[in-house]
Amino acid sequence: MAKVSVIVPVYNVENYIRRCLNSLVNQTLEDIEIIIVDDGSTDLSTKLVKEYTDKYKNMRYYRKENGGLSDARNYGMKYATGKYIAFLDSDDYIKEDMYKIMYEKAKKENSDIVECNFYWQYGKKNKKDIGKAYKGKKEMLEIARVVAWNKLYKRELIEQAQIEFPKGLQYEDVEFFYKLIPYIEKVSFVKEPLIYYVQRKNSLSNVQNEKASDIFTVLDNVILFYKEKNLYEKYREVLEYTYTRLLLCSSFKRMTKIKNVSIKKELLNKTWVKLNENFPDWKQNKILNTNLNSKKIYMRSVNRFTYRIYAKIF
């Protein structure tokens, strides 16, 4: 059994894949397996990946029809044998001791998940992203960075929870992580930034269109999951806050950047409707009204009049 299985979905990243794979094959952790899932690439990515898989015995290559990031990650998990699983996007790269540091932390503390800080990389400039340790599952729902690639996950945990990434949807990390939270007992943190999260102008996360509406499906899936598991009442307050925060902050800002005016207007209106249909009393949420910061003050200021003003400002 490997110590860590790293799953790397690949799709048309010929300009980035070498840097990503070099950072993986030079990891100082022994007993690491690298699972490459070629999601139907049509550029030189396939050729470049095969150069590495032919050379490195701990790197395995699988090719499948294009199904998107979630489908490729789910596909890779079927072949993972490591005690822990990690996900790495093929245009990002990591420090050479990342998985050694994180695995040793996991082993020492018997962690279900280990999370590290990271860098946002804009060209030659790096910006640190420093997270905050959570005090339990509810705070995890409230403040966690839901990105999949800055964490080690105990494989046994994912298998027992039977959680997968939602196929064909953006915000896939949101659904995956929020559904996993009830099963997590021990989280460990590594303060050092170990990943370079590369910002590309034409990447899926930076090009806004009608797919921004996937946030509604993802959040509805999460709410339904908690209800089906009889966990909704236990977590209702923090689910309400998180639902509100995602719709009025990050998702809202993305939607304002959609170039098609009719689609943008439709989704912004739907955001307001969905929020008030699902949580009509969201303004009275205890978390929203405690320990006020600039984000919460903004959220509290939103009403059916200011909402239209903010839609034009962002």
FENSUL-V665837 format. One record per run of one state. SS is the DSSP state (H for helix, E for strand, - for the rest). FROM is the first residue (numbers start at 1). LEN is the number of residues. If there is no record, write none. Layout:
BEGIN
SS|FROM|LEN / SS|FROM|LEN
END
This chain:
BEGIN
-|1|3 / E|4|7 / -|11|6 / H|17|9 / -|26|6 / E|32|7 / -|39|6 / H|45|11 / -|56|3 / E|59|5 / -|64|5 / H|69|9 / -|78|6 / E|84|4 / -|88|5 / E|93|2 / -|95|3 / H|98|12 / -|110|3 / E|113|10 / -|123|2 / E|125|5 / -|130|7 / H|137|7 / -|144|7 / E|151|4 / H|155|7 / -|162|10 / H|172|12 / -|184|3 / E|187|12 / -|199|5 / H|204|3 / -|207|3 / H|210|19 / -|229|3 / H|232|17 / -|249|1 / H|250|6 / -|256|5 / H|261|18 / -|279|3 / H|282|3 / -|285|9 / H|294|8 / -|302|4 / H|306|8 / -|314|1
END
